[in-house]
């Protein structure tokens, strides 16, 4: 957004508000997804590092594609 502002796009309070809301919503949503998978893996493996590794492997693609969808939607709205 800063680069777009330097390029001449007008950045106002509504732009930063919408970006903040979307950022926090995405972070909370994806974090809950990863942490719930992590807790599930802790039931199968007592090693917390191994459980997180398995959880991240399982959630990497869905989070990446969901983030890509949000990014594509923002580009379309732009």
PyMOL Python script that loads the backbone (N, CA, C, O; Angstrom):
from pymol import cmd

cmd.read_pdbstr("""\
ATOM      1  N   UNK A   1       0.837  -1.183   0.000  1.00  0.00           N
ATOM      2  CA  UNK A   1       0.000   0.000   0.000  1.00  0.00           C
ATOM      3  C   UNK A   1       0.879   1.243   0.000  1.00  0.00           C
ATOM      4  O   UNK A   1       0.553   2.244  -0.638  1.00  0.00           O
ATOM      5  N   UNK A   2       1.991   1.172   0.717  1.00  0.00           N
ATOM      6  CA  UNK A   2       2.892   2.326   0.746  1.00  0.00           C
ATOM      7  C   UNK A   2       3.437   2.607  -0.652  1.00  0.00           C
ATOM      8  O   UNK A   2       3.554   3.766  -1.049  1.00  0.00           O
ATOM      9  N   UNK A   3       3.765   1.574  -1.385  1.00  0.00           N
ATOM     10  CA  UNK A   3       4.258   1.762  -2.750  1.00  0.00           C
ATOM     11  C   UNK A   3       3.178   2.340  -3.658  1.00  0.00           C
ATOM     12  O   UNK A   3       3.462   3.161  -4.531  1.00  0.00           O
ATOM     13  N   UNK A   4       1.938   1.904  -3.445  1.00  0.00           N
ATOM     14  CA  UNK A   4       0.844   2.465  -4.226  1.00  0.00           C
ATOM     15  C   UNK A   4       0.627   3.935  -3.868  1.00  0.00           C
ATOM     16  O   UNK A   4       0.306   4.747  -4.736  1.00  0.00           O
ATOM     17  N   UNK A   5       0.801   4.278  -2.586  1.00  0.00           N
ATOM     18  CA  UNK A   5       0.681   5.671  -2.171  1.00  0.00           C
ATOM     19  C   UNK A   5       1.761   6.536  -2.784  1.00  0.00           C
ATOM     20  O   UNK A   5       1.498   7.668  -3.190  1.00  0.00           O
ATOM     21  N   UNK A   6       2.984   6.012  -2.854  1.00  0.00           N
ATOM     22  CA  UNK A   6       4.078   6.748  -3.494  1.00  0.00           C
ATOM     23  C   UNK A   6       3.801   6.902  -4.983  1.00  0.00           C
ATOM     24  O   UNK A   6       4.180   7.902  -5.592  1.00  0.00           O
ATOM     25  N   UNK A   7       3.138   5.905  -5.563  1.00  0.00           N
ATOM     26  CA  UNK A   7       2.823   5.941  -6.992  1.00  0.00           C
ATOM     27  C   UNK A   7       1.675   6.874  -7.344  1.00  0.00           C
ATOM     28  O   UNK A   7       1.377   7.058  -8.524  1.00  0.00           O
ATOM     29  N   UNK A   8       1.022   7.468  -6.344  1.00  0.00           N
ATOM     30  CA  UNK A   8      -0.027   8.430  -6.647  1.00  0.00           C
ATOM     31  C   UNK A   8      -1.415   8.032  -6.177  1.00  0.00           C
ATOM     32  O   UNK A   8      -2.338   8.843  -6.259  1.00  0.00           O
ATOM     33  N   UNK A   9      -1.594   6.807  -5.685  1.00  0.00           N
ATOM     34  CA  UNK A   9      -2.901   6.382  -5.193  1.00  0.00           C
ATOM     35  C   UNK A   9      -3.185   7.069  -3.865  1.00  0.00           C
ATOM     36  O   UNK A   9      -2.334   7.098  -2.976  1.00  0.00           O
ATOM     37  N   UNK A  10      -4.392   7.623  -3.737  1.00  0.00           N
ATOM     38  CA  UNK A  10      -4.753   8.304  -2.499  1.00  0.00           C
ATOM     39  C   UNK A  10      -5.078   7.274  -1.427  1.00  0.00           C
ATOM     40  O   UNK A  10      -5.960   6.435  -1.604  1.00  0.00           O
ATOM     41  N   UNK A  11      -4.360   7.347  -0.319  1.00  0.00           N
ATOM     42  CA  UNK A  11      -4.581   6.449   0.816  1.00  0.00           C
ATOM     43  C   UNK A  11      -5.290   7.255   1.891  1.00  0.00           C
ATOM     44  O   UNK A  11      -4.776   8.273   2.355  1.00  0.00           O
ATOM     45  N   UNK A  12      -6.489   6.793   2.290  1.00  0.00           N
ATOM     46  CA  UNK A  12      -7.224   7.501   3.337  1.00  0.00           C
ATOM     47  C   UNK A  12      -7.530   6.557   4.500  1.00  0.00           C
ATOM     48  O   UNK A  12      -7.080   5.411   4.511  1.00  0.00           O
ATOM     49  N   UNK A  13      -8.291   7.039   5.466  1.00  0.00           N
ATOM     50  CA  UNK A  13      -8.587   6.239   6.653  1.00  0.00           C
ATOM     51  C   UNK A  13      -9.357   4.969   6.336  1.00  0.00           C
ATOM     52  O   UNK A  13      -9.132   3.938   6.970  1.00  0.00           O
ATOM     53  N   UNK A  14     -10.252   5.023   5.375  1.00  0.00           N
ATOM     54  CA  UNK A  14     -11.023   3.821   5.049  1.00  0.00           C
ATOM     55  C   UNK A  14     -10.129   2.740   4.445  1.00  0.00           C
ATOM     56  O   UNK A  14     -10.343   1.552   4.688  1.00  0.00           O
ATOM     57  N   UNK A  15      -9.135   3.140   3.667  1.00  0.00           N
ATOM     58  CA  UNK A  15      -8.211   2.166   3.086  1.00  0.00           C
ATOM     59  C   UNK A  15      -7.441   1.451   4.178  1.00  0.00           C
ATOM     60  O   UNK A  15      -7.353   0.223   4.175  1.00  0.00           O
ATOM     61  N   UNK A  16      -6.889   2.196   5.099  1.00  0.00           N
ATOM     62  CA  UNK A  16      -6.117   1.574   6.172  1.00  0.00           C
ATOM     63  C   UNK A  16      -7.005   0.778   7.120  1.00  0.00           C
ATOM     64  O   UNK A  16      -6.571  -0.241   7.658  1.00  0.00           O
ATOM     65  N   UNK A  17      -8.230   1.221   7.334  1.00  0.00           N
ATOM     66  CA  UNK A  17      -9.154   0.483   8.202  1.00  0.00           C
ATOM     67  C   UNK A  17      -9.514  -0.862   7.593  1.00  0.00           C
ATOM     68  O   UNK A  17      -9.479  -1.883   8.279  1.00  0.00           O
ATOM     69  N   UNK A  18      -9.857  -0.871   6.326  1.00  0.00           N
ATOM     70  CA  UNK A  18     -10.210  -2.124   5.653  1.00  0.00           C
ATOM     71  C   UNK A  18      -9.024  -3.074   5.641  1.00  0.00           C
ATOM     72  O   UNK A  18      -9.182  -4.268   5.895  1.00  0.00           O
ATOM     73  N   UNK A  19      -7.830  -2.552   5.346  1.00  0.00           N
ATOM     74  CA  UNK A  19      -6.647  -3.401   5.343  1.00  0.00           C
ATOM     75  C   UNK A  19      -6.372  -3.985   6.723  1.00  0.00           C
ATOM     76  O   UNK A  19      -6.016  -5.158   6.833  1.00  0.00           O
ATOM     77  N   UNK A  20      -6.529  -3.191   7.771  1.00  0.00           N
ATOM     78  CA  UNK A  20      -6.290  -3.674   9.133  1.00  0.00           C
ATOM     79  C   UNK A  20      -7.271  -4.767   9.508  1.00  0.00           C
ATOM     80  O   UNK A  20      -6.883  -5.788  10.075  1.00  0.00           O
ATOM     81  N   UNK A  21      -8.534  -4.557   9.194  1.00  0.00           N
ATOM     82  CA  UNK A  21      -9.558  -5.551   9.509  1.00  0.00           C
ATOM     83  C   UNK A  21      -9.286  -6.855   8.776  1.00  0.00           C
ATOM     84  O   UNK A  21      -9.359  -7.930   9.372  1.00  0.00           O
ATOM     85  N   UNK A  22      -8.976  -6.770   7.496  1.00  0.00           N
ATOM     86  CA  UNK A  22      -8.685  -7.980   6.727  1.00  0.00           C
ATOM     87  C   UNK A  22      -7.430  -8.682   7.228  1.00  0.00           C
ATOM     88  O   UNK A  22      -7.382  -9.911   7.280  1.00  0.00           O
ATOM     89  N   UNK A  23      -6.426  -7.915   7.591  1.00  0.00           N
ATOM     90  CA  UNK A  23      -5.194  -8.509   8.113  1.00  0.00           C
ATOM     91  C   UNK A  23      -5.460  -9.269   9.399  1.00  0.00           C
ATOM     92  O   UNK A  23      -5.064 -10.429   9.523  1.00  0.00           O
ATOM     93  N   UNK A  24      -6.126  -8.634  10.363  1.00  0.00           N
ATOM     94  CA  UNK A  24      -6.385  -9.298  11.633  1.00  0.00           C
ATOM     95  C   UNK A  24      -7.328 -10.483  11.465  1.00  0.00           C
ATOM     96  O   UNK A  24      -7.139 -11.510  12.116  1.00  0.00           O
ATOM     97  N   UNK A  25      -8.323 -10.367  10.619  1.00  0.00           N
ATOM     98  CA  UNK A  25      -9.244 -11.481  10.386  1.00  0.00           C
ATOM     99  C   UNK A  25      -8.510 -12.677   9.787  1.00  0.00           C
ATOM    100  O   UNK A  25      -8.725 -13.811  10.215  1.00  0.00           O
ATOM    101  N   UNK A  26      -7.657 -12.438   8.816  1.00  0.00           N
ATOM    102  CA  UNK A  26      -6.914 -13.521   8.181  1.00  0.00           C
ATOM    103  C   UNK A  26      -5.939 -14.156   9.160  1.00  0.00           C
ATOM    104  O   UNK A  26      -5.840 -15.381   9.229  1.00  0.00           O
ATOM    105  N   UNK A  27      -5.225 -13.341   9.911  1.00  0.00           N
ATOM    106  CA  UNK A  27      -4.254 -13.880  10.865  1.00  0.00           C
ATOM    107  C   UNK A  27      -4.941 -14.730  11.927  1.00  0.00           C
ATOM    108  O   UNK A  27      -4.468 -15.819  12.252  1.00  0.00           O
ATOM    109  N   UNK A  28      -6.041 -14.245  12.463  1.00  0.00           N
ATOM    110  CA  UNK A  28      -6.753 -15.003  13.491  1.00  0.00           C
ATOM    111  C   UNK A  28      -7.321 -16.291  12.911  1.00  0.00           C
ATOM    112  O   UNK A  28      -7.210 -17.349  13.531  1.00  0.00           O
ATOM    113  N   UNK A  29      -7.919 -16.216  11.749  1.00  0.00           N
ATOM    114  CA  UNK A  29      -8.518 -17.390  11.122  1.00  0.00           C
ATOM    115  C   UNK A  29      -7.472 -18.460  10.843  1.00  0.00           C
ATOM    116  O   UNK A  29      -7.661 -19.622  11.203  1.00  0.00           O
ATOM    117  N   UNK A  30      -6.382 -18.079  10.211  1.00  0.00           N
ATOM    118  CA  UNK A  30      -5.353 -19.049   9.849  1.00  0.00           C
ATOM    119  C   UNK A  30      -4.619 -19.559  11.082  1.00  0.00           C
ATOM    120  O   UNK A  30      -4.218 -20.722  11.123  1.00  0.00           O
ATOM    121  N   UNK A  31      -4.438 -18.712  12.081  1.00  0.00           N
ATOM    122  CA  UNK A  31      -3.789 -19.151  13.319  1.00  0.00           C
ATOM    123  C   UNK A  31      -4.639 -20.191  14.041  1.00  0.00           C
ATOM    124  O   UNK A  31      -4.117 -21.193  14.530  1.00  0.00           O
ATOM    125  N   UNK A  32      -5.933 -19.955  14.107  1.00  0.00           N
ATOM    126  CA  UNK A  32      -6.811 -20.933  14.745  1.00  0.00           C
ATOM    127  C   UNK A  32      -6.782 -22.269  14.009  1.00  0.00           C
ATOM    128  O   UNK A  32      -6.816 -23.331  14.631  1.00  0.00           O
ATOM    129  N   UNK A  33      -6.718 -22.210  12.705  1.00  0.00           N
ATOM    130  CA  UNK A  33      -6.638 -23.427  11.900  1.00  0.00           C
ATOM    131  C   UNK A  33      -5.358 -24.198  12.218  1.00  0.00           C
ATOM    132  O   UNK A  33      -5.404 -25.410  12.432  1.00  0.00           O
ATOM    133  N   UNK A  34      -4.227 -23.514  12.251  1.00  0.00           N
ATOM    134  CA  UNK A  34      -2.936 -24.161  12.527  1.00  0.00           C
ATOM    135  C   UNK A  34      -2.898 -24.681  13.962  1.00  0.00           C
ATOM    136  O   UNK A  34      -2.471 -25.812  14.198  1.00  0.00           O
ATOM    137  N   UNK A  35      -3.339 -23.869  14.922  1.00  0.00           N
ATOM    138  CA  UNK A  35      -3.266 -24.291  16.316  1.00  0.00           C
ATOM    139  C   UNK A  35      -4.204 -25.447  16.631  1.00  0.00           C
ATOM    140  O   UNK A  35      -3.873 -26.303  17.450  1.00  0.00           O
ATOM    141  N   UNK A  36      -5.367 -25.483  15.994  1.00  0.00           N
ATOM    142  CA  UNK A  36      -6.256 -26.622  16.234  1.00  0.00           C
ATOM    143  C   UNK A  36      -5.654 -27.901  15.670  1.00  0.00           C
ATOM    144  O   UNK A  36      -5.780 -28.970  16.267  1.00  0.00           O
ATOM    145  N   UNK A  37      -5.004 -27.791  14.526  1.00  0.00           N
ATOM    146  CA  UNK A  37      -4.317 -28.958  13.952  1.00  0.00           C
ATOM    147  C   UNK A  37      -3.143 -29.374  14.838  1.00  0.00           C
ATOM    148  O   UNK A  37      -2.881 -30.566  14.997  1.00  0.00           O
ATOM    149  N   UNK A  38      -2.438 -28.406  15.411  1.00  0.00           N
ATOM    150  CA  UNK A  38      -1.320 -28.677  16.314  1.00  0.00           C
ATOM    151  C   UNK A  38      -1.800 -29.428  17.553  1.00  0.00           C
ATOM    152  O   UNK A  38      -1.183 -30.411  17.964  1.00  0.00           O
ATOM    153  N   UNK A  39      -2.895 -28.968  18.145  1.00  0.00           N
ATOM    154  CA  UNK A  39      -3.435 -29.649  19.328  1.00  0.00           C
ATOM    155  C   UNK A  39      -3.874 -31.066  18.992  1.00  0.00           C
ATOM    156  O   UNK A  39      -3.721 -31.979  19.804  1.00  0.00           O
ATOM    157  N   UNK A  40      -4.412 -31.245  17.809  1.00  0.00           N
ATOM    158  CA  UNK A  40      -4.811 -32.583  17.368  1.00  0.00           C
ATOM    159  C   UNK A  40      -3.584 -33.489  17.247  1.00  0.00           C
ATOM    160  O   UNK A  40      -3.623 -34.660  17.626  1.00  0.00           O
ATOM    161  N   UNK A  41      -2.504 -32.934  16.716  1.00  0.00           N
ATOM    162  CA  UNK A  41      -1.283 -33.724  16.550  1.00  0.00           C
ATOM    163  C   UNK A  41      -0.611 -34.030  17.883  1.00  0.00           C
ATOM    164  O   UNK A  41       0.072 -35.047  18.002  1.00  0.00           O
ATOM    165  N   UNK A  42      -0.785 -33.183  18.881  1.00  0.00           N
ATOM    166  CA  UNK A  42      -0.217 -33.457  20.201  1.00  0.00           C
ATOM    167  C   UNK A  42      -0.827 -34.704  20.825  1.00  0.00           C
ATOM    168  O   UNK A  42      -0.200 -35.333  21.678  1.00  0.00           O
ATOM    169  N   UNK A  43      -2.033 -35.072  20.417  1.00  0.00           N
ATOM    170  CA  UNK A  43      -2.652 -36.309  20.901  1.00  0.00           C
ATOM    171  C   UNK A  43      -1.944 -37.538  20.340  1.00  0.00           C
ATOM    172  O   UNK A  43      -1.961 -38.600  20.961  1.00  0.00           O
ATOM    173  N   UNK A  44      -1.318 -37.398  19.164  1.00  0.00           N
ATOM    174  CA  UNK A  44      -0.643 -38.525  18.528  1.00  0.00           C
ATOM    175  C   UNK A  44       0.846 -38.556  18.816  1.00  0.00           C
ATOM    176  O   UNK A  44       1.447 -39.630  18.808  1.00  0.00           O
ATOM    177  N   UNK A  45       1.450 -37.418  19.066  1.00  0.00           N
ATOM    178  CA  UNK A  45       2.899 -37.323  19.257  1.00  0.00           C
ATOM    179  C   UNK A  45       3.188 -36.369  20.414  1.00  0.00           C
ATOM    180  O   UNK A  45       2.747 -35.220  20.396  1.00  0.00           O
ATOM    181  N   UNK A  46       3.924 -36.839  21.416  1.00  0.00           N
ATOM    182  CA  UNK A  46       4.198 -36.001  22.585  1.00  0.00           C
ATOM    183  C   UNK A  46       5.253 -34.938  22.318  1.00  0.00           C
ATOM    184  O   UNK A  46       5.316 -33.944  23.042  1.00  0.00           O
ATOM    185  N   UNK A  47       6.076 -35.123  21.303  1.00  0.00           N
ATOM    186  CA  UNK A  47       7.103 -34.139  20.975  1.00  0.00           C
ATOM    187  C   UNK A  47       6.423 -32.924  20.335  1.00  0.00           C
ATOM    188  O   UNK A  47       5.839 -33.025  19.257  1.00  0.00           O
ATOM    189  N   UNK A  48       6.507 -31.781  21.011  1.00  0.00           N
ATOM    190  CA  UNK A  48       5.803 -30.588  20.538  1.00  0.00           C
ATOM    191  C   UNK A  48       6.345 -30.080  19.206  1.00  0.00           C
ATOM    192  O   UNK A  48       5.592 -29.540  18.396  1.00  0.00           O
ATOM    193  N   UNK A  49       7.641 -30.250  18.976  1.00  0.00           N
ATOM    194  CA  UNK A  49       8.237 -29.782  17.725  1.00  0.00           C
ATOM    195  C   UNK A  49       7.809 -30.649  16.547  1.00  0.00           C
ATOM    196  O   UNK A  49       7.539 -30.152  15.453  1.00  0.00           O
ATOM    197  N   UNK A  50       7.752 -31.941  16.791  1.00  0.00           N
ATOM    198  CA  UNK A  50       7.309 -32.855  15.736  1.00  0.00           C
ATOM    199  C   UNK A  50       5.817 -32.638  15.440  1.00  0.00           C
ATOM    200  O   UNK A  50       5.398 -32.702  14.285  1.00  0.00           O
ATOM    201  N   UNK A  51       5.030 -32.386  16.471  1.00  0.00           N
ATOM    202  CA  UNK A  51       3.599 -32.127  16.281  1.00  0.00           C
ATOM    203  C   UNK A  51       3.393 -30.854  15.471  1.00  0.00           C
ATOM    204  O   UNK A  51       2.525 -30.811  14.599  1.00  0.00           O
ATOM    205  N   UNK A  52       4.182 -29.817  15.747  1.00  0.00           N
ATOM    206  CA  UNK A  52       4.048 -28.568  14.987  1.00  0.00           C
ATOM    207  C   UNK A  52       4.498 -28.765  13.550  1.00  0.00           C
ATOM    208  O   UNK A  52       3.908 -28.193  12.634  1.00  0.00           O
ATOM    209  N   UNK A  53       5.535 -29.568  13.339  1.00  0.00           N
ATOM    210  CA  UNK A  53       5.999 -29.831  11.975  1.00  0.00           C
ATOM    211  C   UNK A  53       4.905 -30.527  11.162  1.00  0.00           C
ATOM    212  O   UNK A  53       4.653 -30.164  10.013  1.00  0.00           O
ATOM    213  N   UNK A  54       4.268 -31.514  11.759  1.00  0.00           N
ATOM    214  CA  UNK A  54       3.190 -32.225  11.066  1.00  0.00           C
ATOM    215  C   UNK A  54       2.000 -31.292  10.832  1.00  0.00           C
ATOM    216  O   UNK A  54       1.390 -31.321   9.763  1.00  0.00           O
ATOM    217  N   UNK A  55       1.670 -30.470  11.822  1.00  0.00           N
ATOM    218  CA  UNK A  55       0.549 -29.542  11.685  1.00  0.00           C
ATOM    219  C   UNK A  55       0.814 -28.524  10.583  1.00  0.00           C
ATOM    220  O   UNK A  55      -0.083 -28.210   9.800  1.00  0.00           O
ATOM    221  N   UNK A  56       2.032 -28.009  10.516  1.00  0.00           N
ATOM    222  CA  UNK A  56       2.359 -27.031   9.475  1.00  0.00           C
ATOM    223  C   UNK A  56       2.331 -27.658   8.090  1.00  0.00           C
ATOM    224  O   UNK A  56       1.881 -27.031   7.131  1.00  0.00           O
ATOM    225  N   UNK A  57       2.807 -28.885   7.984  1.00  0.00           N
ATOM    226  CA  UNK A  57       2.746 -29.574   6.690  1.00  0.00           C
ATOM    227  C   UNK A  57       1.305 -29.785   6.243  1.00  0.00           C
ATOM    228  O   UNK A  57       0.985 -29.665   5.061  1.00  0.00           O
ATOM    229  N   UNK A  58       0.441 -30.099   7.201  1.00  0.00           N
ATOM    230  CA  UNK A  58      -0.959 -30.376   6.865  1.00  0.00           C
ATOM    231  C   UNK A  58      -1.735 -29.113   6.516  1.00  0.00           C
ATOM    232  O   UNK A  58      -2.684 -29.162   5.733  1.00  0.00           O
ATOM    233  N   UNK A  59      -1.337 -27.987   7.090  1.00  0.00           N
ATOM    234  CA  UNK A  59      -2.107 -26.763   6.884  1.00  0.00           C
ATOM    235  C   UNK A  59      -1.470 -25.788   5.899  1.00  0.00           C
ATOM    236  O   UNK A  59      -2.077 -24.769   5.568  1.00  0.00           O
ATOM    237  N   UNK A  60      -0.282 -26.075   5.432  1.00  0.00           N
ATOM    238  CA  UNK A  60       0.424 -25.120   4.563  1.00  0.00           C
ATOM    239  C   UNK A  60      -0.342 -24.836   3.271  1.00  0.00           C
ATOM    240  O   UNK A  60      -0.549 -23.676   2.917  1.00  0.00           O
ATOM    241  N   UNK A  61      -0.756 -25.873   2.575  1.00  0.00           N
ATOM    242  CA  UNK A  61      -1.460 -25.651   1.303  1.00  0.00           C
ATOM    243  C   UNK A  61      -2.806 -24.953   1.474  1.00  0.00           C
ATOM    244  O   UNK A  61      -3.083 -23.988   0.761  1.00  0.00           O
ATOM    245  N   UNK A  62      -3.654 -25.412   2.403  1.00  0.00           N
ATOM    246  CA  UNK A  62      -4.932 -24.703   2.567  1.00  0.00           C
ATOM    247  C   UNK A  62      -4.760 -23.234   2.950  1.00  0.00           C
ATOM    248  O   UNK A  62      -5.485 -22.377   2.445  1.00  0.00           O
ATOM    249  N   UNK A  63      -3.815 -22.936   3.831  1.00  0.00           N
ATOM    250  CA  UNK A  63      -3.589 -21.545   4.229  1.00  0.00           C
ATOM    251  C   UNK A  63      -3.049 -20.744   3.051  1.00  0.00           C
ATOM    252  O   UNK A  63      -3.459 -19.604   2.834  1.00  0.00           O
ATOM    253  N   UNK A  64      -2.141 -21.331   2.298  1.00  0.00           N
ATOM    254  CA  UNK A  64      -1.591 -20.646   1.133  1.00  0.00           C
ATOM    255  C   UNK A  64      -2.676 -20.339   0.102  1.00  0.00           C
ATOM    256  O   UNK A  64      -2.746 -19.225  -0.418  1.00  0.00           O
ATOM    257  N   UNK A  65      -3.512 -21.316  -0.188  1.00  0.00           N
ATOM    258  CA  UNK A  65      -4.566 -21.091  -1.175  1.00  0.00           C
ATOM    259  C   UNK A  65      -5.638 -20.134  -0.663  1.00  0.00           C
ATOM    260  O   UNK A  65      -6.162 -19.328  -1.432  1.00  0.00           O
ATOM    261  N   UNK A  66      -5.970 -20.212   0.621  1.00  0.00           N
ATOM    262  CA  UNK A  66      -6.948 -19.273   1.175  1.00  0.00           C
ATOM    263  C   UNK A  66      -6.394 -17.852   1.152  1.00  0.00           C
ATOM    264  O   UNK A  66      -7.109 -16.905   0.823  1.00  0.00           O
ATOM    265  N   UNK A  67      -5.117 -17.707   1.501  1.00  0.00           N
ATOM    266  CA  UNK A  67      -4.488 -16.389   1.425  1.00  0.00           C
ATOM    267  C   UNK A  67      -4.426 -15.886  -0.003  1.00  0.00           C
ATOM    268  O   UNK A  67      -4.611 -14.695  -0.253  1.00  0.00           O
ATOM    269  N   UNK A  68      -4.168 -16.782  -0.938  1.00  0.00           N
ATOM    270  CA  UNK A  68      -4.155 -16.406  -2.355  1.00  0.00           C
ATOM    271  C   UNK A  68      -5.523 -15.954  -2.835  1.00  0.00           C
ATOM    272  O   UNK A  68      -5.633 -15.035  -3.647  1.00  0.00           O
ATOM    273  N   UNK A  69      -6.559 -16.599  -2.331  1.00  0.00           N
ATOM    274  CA  UNK A  69      -7.917 -16.206  -2.688  1.00  0.00           C
ATOM    275  C   UNK A  69      -8.232 -14.808  -2.161  1.00  0.00           C
ATOM    276  O   UNK A  69      -8.824 -13.992  -2.867  1.00  0.00           O
ATOM    277  N   UNK A  70      -7.835 -14.538  -0.918  1.00  0.00           N
ATOM    278  CA  UNK A  70      -8.049 -13.201  -0.358  1.00  0.00           C
ATOM    279  C   UNK A  70      -7.258 -12.168  -1.158  1.00  0.00           C
ATOM    280  O   UNK A  70      -7.764 -11.087  -1.457  1.00  0.00           O
ATOM    281  N   UNK A  71      -6.023 -12.502  -1.500  1.00  0.00           N
ATOM    282  CA  UNK A  71      -5.195 -11.595  -2.290  1.00  0.00           C
ATOM    283  C   UNK A  71      -5.827 -11.325  -3.656  1.00  0.00           C
ATOM    284  O   UNK A  71      -5.864 -10.181  -4.109  1.00  0.00           O
ATOM    285  N   UNK A  72      -6.322 -12.373  -4.310  1.00  0.00           N
ATOM    286  CA  UNK A  72      -6.967 -12.206  -5.621  1.00  0.00           C
ATOM    287  C   UNK A  72      -8.229 -11.337  -5.500  1.00  0.00           C
ATOM    288  O   UNK A  72      -8.505 -10.506  -6.365  1.00  0.00           O
ATOM    289  N   UNK A  73      -8.976 -11.537  -4.432  1.00  0.00           N
ATOM    290  CA  UNK A  73     -10.177 -10.719  -4.217  1.00  0.00           C
ATOM    291  C   UNK A  73      -9.819  -9.249  -4.019  1.00  0.00           C
ATOM    292  O   UNK A  73     -10.518  -8.364  -4.512  1.00  0.00           O
ATOM    293  N   UNK A  74      -8.743  -8.994  -3.308  1.00  0.00           N
ATOM    294  CA  UNK A  74      -8.314  -7.613  -3.103  1.00  0.00           C
ATOM    295  C   UNK A  74      -7.843  -6.984  -4.404  1.00  0.00           C
ATOM    296  O   UNK A  74      -8.084  -5.801  -4.643  1.00  0.00           O
ATOM    297  N   UNK A  75      -7.179  -7.757  -5.240  1.00  0.00           N
ATOM    298  CA  UNK A  75      -6.742  -7.243  -6.536  1.00  0.00           C
ATOM    299  C   UNK A  75      -7.963  -6.922  -7.404  1.00  0.00           C
ATOM    300  O   UNK A  75      -7.987  -5.906  -8.098  1.00  0.00           O
ATOM    301  N   UNK A  76      -8.961  -7.784  -7.361  1.00  0.00           N
ATOM    302  CA  UNK A  76     -10.171  -7.548  -8.149  1.00  0.00           C
ATOM    303  C   UNK A  76     -10.906  -6.302  -7.636  1.00  0.00           C
ATOM    304  O   UNK A  76     -11.386  -5.494  -8.430  1.00  0.00           O
ATOM    305  N   UNK A  77     -10.992  -6.148  -6.313  1.00  0.00           N
ATOM    306  CA  UNK A  77     -11.649  -4.983  -5.752  1.00  0.00           C
ATOM    307  C   UNK A  77     -10.883  -3.703  -6.047  1.00  0.00           C
ATOM    308  O   UNK A  77     -11.474  -2.628  -6.155  1.00  0.00           O
ATOM    309  N   UNK A  78      -9.566  -3.818  -6.176  1.00  0.00           N
ATOM    310  CA  UNK A  78      -8.749  -2.653  -6.491  1.00  0.00           C
ATOM    311  C   UNK A  78      -9.089  -2.138  -7.861  1.00  0.00           C
ATOM    312  O   UNK A  78      -8.505  -1.154  -8.313  1.00  0.00           O
TER     313      UNK A  78
END
""", "prot")
cmd.dss("prot")
cmd.show_as("cartoon", "prot")
cmd.util.cbc("prot")
cmd.orient("prot")
